[in-house]
């Protein structure tokens, strides 16, 4: 039986469990089961944006990397737009409806993410601007709906960080309220503990921030361990967990997990697998390590998941060149790393070379 338009799905304990079960299956690559659960949710709540938003998430993870499948990209965008239409219907009846605000914000954010993953920076910024009114409403709704701890925390962090990393957007940032990066991290940690819809997404974003921006891989490893253990079939979570272990000098644990990553047999994993093998070999055999790094560089990367691994491979080759007293070659490799690197730790290592 369908429920009314204004039903609050995220505060219904029964539906919370249905959503969590759906997300468990999405993140663990059980897509037949997640598809069935989404259909059930849409049958019961046909006018609620949760169904199409879960469909977009399902597509995002099923066809990862999404941008390599044009049909999946089109379906993903359509699901986001459908969620947006349904969210706005709720807001037309009540401009302060928490779930209307949340799903309008989420749909715009997922569209912006799609632009970002396709290197469409300005389109991504334009889409992000459309979220701003909903984002501001979310600032005041955190206690009513803990999902807003994620969106508010993400805003507080990235409204400061994004223009630091992408100076081209600075002239457009006057439009946005100033943020607070430490506060944003604390708010996201609250979401990772208390939210329903965004719990695991928040944990992954935190790990990403700690790896890329904060250069604290040990903190990333804490979040990624939980994700990779809860969702053992998720290649992204396992890949990032192994990365965090290697960056925190825990090679034995990384070595034990690498066969699982290889067994997933996904083409985009070729680069990280060869990079990780090179990082493991570099303490014992420079020739073997160099072969792995070069093999990683011969395989194409997929933004945003594996692009950084080419930069890491170049820094690995630079370290090998330095150990061979070949400073000109090391300089060449570090320059190549700088052209690709987003991680602050990789940039710092390359810039420190003199």
C-alpha positions in Angstrom: 0.0 0.0 0.0 1.4 3.4 -1.0 1.9 5.9 1.8 1.2 9.7 1.8 3.4 12.2 0.1 4.6 13.7 3.3 5.7 10.5 5.0 9.0 10.9 6.8 10.9 7.8 5.7 14.1 8.6 7.5 12.5 8.7 10.9 10.3 5.6 10.5 12.2 2.8 12.4 11.0 0.1 10.0 12.0 2.0 6.9 15.3 3.0 8.5 16.1 -0.7 8.6 14.9 -1.2 5.0 17.2 1.6 3.9 20.1 0.3 5.8 19.6 -3.2 4.4 19.4 -1.7 0.9 22.6 0.3 1.5 24.4 -2.8 2.9 23.6 -4.6 -0.3 24.6 -1.7 -2.6 27.9 -1.2 -0.8 28.6 -4.9 -0.7 27.9 -5.3 -4.4 24.8 -7.5 -3.9 22.9 -5.6 -6.6 20.1 -8.1 -7.3 19.0 -7.9 -3.6 19.4 -4.1 -3.5 17.4 -3.8 -6.7 14.6 -5.8 -5.1 14.6 -3.7 -1.9 14.6 -0.4 -3.9 11.5 -1.6 -5.9 9.8 -2.5 -2.6 10.5 0.9 -1.2 9.3 2.7 -4.3 6.1 0.6 -4.3 5.3 1.6 -0.7 6.6 5.2 -1.1 6.0 6.1 -4.8 6.1 9.8 -4.1 9.1 9.8 -1.8 12.6 10.8 -3.2 14.4 8.1 -1.2 13.6 5.4 -3.9 15.1 7.2 -6.9 18.0 8.5 -4.8 18.8 4.9 -3.7 18.5 3.9 -7.4 21.2 6.5 -8.3 23.5 5.1 -5.6 22.8 1.6 -6.8 23.8 2.6 -10.3 26.9 4.5 -9.1 28.3 1.5 -7.4 27.1 -1.2 -9.8 28.8 0.4 -12.8 31.9 1.8 -11.1 33.5 3.7 -12.7 30.2 5.1 -13.8 31.6 7.5 -16.4 32.8 4.6 -18.5 29.2 3.5 -19.2 27.1 6.1 -21.1 23.8 4.2 -20.5 24.4 4.0 -16.8 25.4 7.7 -16.6 22.1 8.6 -18.3 20.1 6.4 -15.9 22.0 7.8 -12.9 21.2 11.4 -14.0 17.6 10.5 -14.6 17.3 9.0 -11.1 18.8 12.1 -9.6 16.4 14.3 -11.5 13.4 12.2 -10.4 14.5 12.4 -6.8 14.8 16.2 -7.2 11.3 16.5 -8.7 9.8 14.5 -5.8 11.8 16.4 -3.2 10.5 19.7 -4.6 6.9 18.4 -4.5 7.4 18.0 -0.8 8.9 21.4 -0.4 6.0 23.0 -2.3 3.7 21.7 0.4 6.2 22.6 3.3 9.3 24.6 2.5 10.9 23.3 5.8 10.2 19.6 5.3 13.4 18.0 6.5 13.4 15.1 4.0 12.4 17.4 1.1 15.4 19.6 2.0 17.7 16.6 2.4 16.9 14.9 -0.8 16.9 18.0 -2.9 20.3 18.7 -1.5 21.5 15.1 -2.1 20.2 15.0 -5.7 22.0 18.2 -6.6 25.1 17.0 -4.9 25.1 13.7 -6.8 24.7 15.6 -10.1 27.6 17.8 -9.0 29.7 14.7 -8.2 29.0 13.3 -11.7 30.3 16.5 -13.2 33.4 16.5 -11.0 34.2 12.9 -11.8 34.1 13.8 -15.5 36.5 16.8 -14.9 33.7 19.2 -15.6 34.8 21.6 -12.8 32.7 24.6 -13.7 29.5 22.6 -14.3 30.1 20.9 -11.0 30.5 24.3 -9.2 27.3 25.6 -11.0 25.4 22.5 -9.8 26.8 22.9 -6.3 25.5 26.5 -6.2 22.0 25.1 -6.7 22.4 23.2 -3.4 23.2 26.3 -1.4 19.7 27.3 -0.3 19.1 23.7 0.8 22.5 23.6 2.5 21.7 26.7 4.5 18.4 25.1 5.7 20.3 22.0 6.6 22.5 24.0 9.0 19.5 24.4 11.3 18.1 20.9 10.9 20.9 18.8 12.3 19.2 18.0 15.5 15.9 17.2 13.8 17.6 14.9 11.2 21.2 13.7 11.7 21.7 13.3 8.0 22.4 17.0 7.9 25.6 16.5 10.0 27.1 15.0 6.9 26.0 17.7 4.5 26.8 20.5 6.9 30.2 19.0 7.8 31.0 18.4 4.1 30.1 22.0 3.4 32.1 23.5 6.3 35.2 21.5 5.2 35.1 21.8 1.4 33.9 25.4 1.1 37.4 26.2 2.5 39.4 23.4 1.0 38.0 23.3 -2.6 39.2 26.8 -3.6 42.5 26.1 -2.0 43.0 23.2 -4.4 41.2 24.7 -7.4 42.1 28.4 -7.6 40.1 28.8 -10.8 36.8 28.8 -8.8 37.9 31.4 -6.2 36.1 34.3 -8.0 32.8 32.4 -7.7 33.2 31.6 -4.0 32.1 35.0 -2.7 28.6 33.6 -3.0 29.2 31.0 -0.3 29.2 31.4 3.5 32.6 30.8 5.0 33.3 27.4 6.5 35.4 25.8 9.2 37.4 22.7 8.3 38.0 21.3 11.9 34.3 21.8 12.7 33.3 20.1 9.4 35.4 17.0 10.3 33.7 16.8 13.7 30.3 17.1 12.2 31.0 14.4 9.6 32.2 12.1 12.4 28.9 12.6 14.1 27.0 11.7 10.9 29.1 8.5 10.6 27.8 7.5 14.0 24.2 8.7 13.9 22.9 9.0 10.3 21.0 6.4 8.4 21.2 7.3 4.7 24.6 8.9 4.7 26.4 6.8 7.5 28.8 4.9 5.2 29.2 7.6 2.6 30.3 9.9 5.4 32.9 7.4 6.7 34.3 7.1 3.2 34.5 10.8 2.7 36.3 11.2 6.0 38.8 8.6 5.0 39.3 10.3 1.6 39.9 13.7 3.4 42.4 12.2 5.8 44.3 10.6 2.9 44.2 13.4 0.4 44.1 16.6 2.3 45.1 16.0 5.9 47.9 13.5 5.3 46.8 11.4 8.2 46.5 7.9 6.8 46.3 6.3 10.2 43.0 8.0 10.8 41.8 7.0 7.3 42.7 3.4 8.1 40.4 3.4 11.1 37.4 4.3 9.0 38.4 2.1 6.1 38.9 -0.9 8.2 35.3 -0.8 9.4 34.0 -0.2 5.8 36.1 -3.0 4.3 35.1 -5.5 7.0 31.4 -4.7 6.8 31.5 -4.7 3.0 34.1 -7.3 2.0 33.0 -7.3 -1.7 33.5 -3.6 -2.2 36.6 -3.1 -4.3 36.9 0.7 -3.5 36.8 0.2 0.2 39.3 -2.6 0.1 41.6 -0.7 -2.3 41.7 2.4 -0.1 42.2 0.3 3.1 45.3 -1.4 1.6 46.5 2.0 0.5 46.1 3.4 4.0 47.9 0.5 5.5 50.9 1.0 3.2 51.0 4.7 3.9 51.0 4.0 7.7 53.9 1.4 7.3 51.8 -1.7 7.9 53.1 -3.9 5.0 52.2 -7.2 6.6 48.5 -6.4 6.9 48.5 -4.9 3.4 50.2 -8.1 2.0 47.6 -10.3 3.6 44.7 -8.3 2.0 46.2 -8.0 -1.5 45.1 -11.4 -2.8 41.4 -10.5 -2.0 41.8 -7.4 -4.2 43.3 -9.4 -7.0 40.5 -11.9 -6.9 37.9 -9.1 -7.5 39.2 -9.1 -11.1 38.1 -5.5 -12.0 40.0 -3.8 -14.8 40.4 -0.5 -12.9 42.2 -2.4 -10.1 45.2 -3.1 -12.3 46.9 0.2 -11.4 46.5 0.0 -7.6 47.5 -3.7 -7.5 50.7 -3.0 -9.4 51.4 0.2 -7.3 50.8 -1.7 -4.1 53.1 -4.5 -5.2 55.8 -1.9 -6.0 55.4 -0.2 -2.6 55.8 -3.6 -0.9 58.8 -4.5 -3.0 60.7 -1.2 -2.6 62.2 -2.1 0.7 63.7 -5.3 -0.6 64.3 -5.1 -4.4 64.5 -1.9 -6.3 64.4 -3.6 -9.7 61.2 -5.5 -8.9 59.6 -2.4 -7.4 60.5 -0.4 -10.5 58.9 -3.0 -12.7 55.7 -2.8 -10.8 55.7 1.0 -10.8 56.3 1.1 -14.6 53.5 -1.5 -15.1 51.1 0.7 -13.1 52.0 3.6 -15.3 51.3 1.7 -18.5 47.7 1.1 -17.4 45.1 3.8 -17.7 43.7 5.4 -14.5 40.1 6.1 -13.6 39.3 9.5 -12.0 38.7 9.9 -9.2 39.6 6.4 -7.9 43.1 5.6 -9.3 44.5 8.8 -10.8 46.6 9.5 -7.7 48.3 6.1 -8.0 50.2 7.2 -11.1 51.6 10.1 -9.1 52.5 7.6 -6.3 54.2 5.4 -8.9 56.3 8.3 -10.1 57.4 9.2 -6.6 58.3 5.5 -6.1 60.5 5.6 -9.2 62.0 8.9 -8.0 63.0 7.3 -4.7 64.6 4.4 -6.6 66.5 6.9 -8.8 67.8 8.7 -5.7 69.0 5.4 -4.2 70.9 4.9 -7.5 72.4 8.4 -7.2 70.6 9.5 -10.4 69.3 12.9 -9.3 68.4 14.1 -12.8 66.1 11.1 -13.3 64.7 11.6 -9.8 63.9 15.2 -10.7 62.1 14.1 -13.8 59.9 11.6 -12.0 59.1 14.1 -9.2 58.0 16.7 -11.8 55.7 14.1 -13.4 54.3 13.3 -10.0 53.6 17.0 -9.3 51.7 17.2 -12.6 49.3 14.5 -11.4 49.2 14.6 -7.6 46.3 15.7 -5.5 47.5 14.2 -2.2 49.2 16.8 -0.1 51.7 14.2 1.1 52.7 13.3 -2.5 53.0 17.0 -3.4 55.1 17.7 -0.3 57.6 14.8 -1.1 58.0 16.0 -4.7 58.4 19.7 -3.8 60.9 18.8 -1.1 63.4 17.5 -3.7 66.2 19.8 -4.4 
